Amino acid sequence: MKHEQAYWRRTQLLWGVLLIVVGAVFLLDRLDIIYLRDYRQLWHYWPVIMVLFGINKLVAPVSAKQVLSGLWLIFFAAWWYVSYEELWNLSFYNSWPALLIAWGVGLVLEPLLNKHFMAYRESEHEQ
């Protein structure tokens, strides 16, 4: 239960900080302190939000599912950004197999991570 409360607090903190930053940017724009020419420019950076949530899941994870979920969010955000911006000549058309590879890596990592977390829980109970 202790781990779940810590995770819930981190999630609340992350959402709070995210809302504060977004609200501050819009407020500064409305007060003409900063000038956003086009709000669509901000849309290019939405994967950063997914990366933040992925990192949040990776900080002191309590299960293999949490680790894999965090890694998936970070990978998907990076893949989306690279494909959308067509970095390194990668587009949605030619980079989608990377999603299959990531899925496979997740399937391979899951039993290894489950074993790690079971060993950790057993050592925690011995103390």
N, C-alpha and C positions, 0 to 999 in steps of 0.2 A: 504494500500500500504506500510505503514511503516513496518508492520510485515513481509510482503513478502520480502522486501529489507533486513531486518535483517536476515531472514532465508537464503536468497541467499548468503549473506556474510558469514554466518556460514558454509554453504555448501562449498563455495569456500575455506575458511580457512581449513576446514577438508581435502578436496582433496589436497590442497597444502602441508599441513603437512604430509599427507600420502605419497605423492610422494617424499618429501624430505627424509623421514625416509627410504623408500624402496631404493631410489637412494643412500643414504649414506651407507646403509648396503652392497649393491652390490659394491660400490666404495671401501669401506674398505676391502672387501673380495678380490677384484682385486689387491689392493695395498699390500696384505698380512699383513695387520694390524690385521684383524680378519680372522679366518679360518672357513669357513662353509664346513663341510665335504660333505654334500649332500644337495642340494637345496630342495630336497623333504621334508627335515625336516621342512622347513618353511611352507610347505603346510598344516601341521597340525594346524597352527595357523590362517588360513584364516578367520575363524569365528570371530576373533577379529575385522576385518574390518567391518563386519556386525553389531557387537555390537556398534562400534563407530558411524556408520551411524544411528543406532537406538537411541543412546543417543543424537545425533545431532537433531533428530526429536523431542525428548522429552524436549529439552531445550527451554523454552518459546514457547510452541506450540500455534498455532492460530486456530486449528480446532480439532475436535474429530478424523477425519481421520488421521491427523498427529500423534496424540497420539497412536492410534491403530496401525498405520504403524510402529512406533518406537518400540512399545512393541512386535509386531510380529517379527521384525528383530532380536531383542535381544533374544526372545524365540527360534526362528528357529536356530540361531547361537548356542545357548546353547544346543538345542536338537541335532543338527548335531554333535557337538563336543563330547557330551556324548555318542552318538550312535557310532560314528566312533572309539572312543577310548575304547568303551565298558566299560565305567565306571559304577559301581554299577550293573554289569551284564546286562546292557541295550544295545541292539543292534538295528539296523534298523528294524530287524524282529519283535522284541517284544515291541518296544517303539513307533511305528507309531500311536497308538491310542492317544498319547499325542498331536499330531497335530490336531486331531479332537476335543479334549478337548479345546485346545487353540483357535481354530476356533469358538467353541461355546461360550467361554468366551468373545471373541471379539464381537460376535453378541449380547450378553447380555449387554456388556459395551457400545456399540455404542449409544443407545438411552439415556443412562444416561449421557454420555459425551456430546452428542449434547445438552441436556437440560442445562448442566453446561455452555457450551460455549455460548448458546443463552442468558442465564441469565447474563453472564459476559459482552457480547456485549451491552445488554440493560442498565446495570449499567454504562458502559463506555459512552454511549450516553447521559445519564442523567446528567453527570458532565459538 
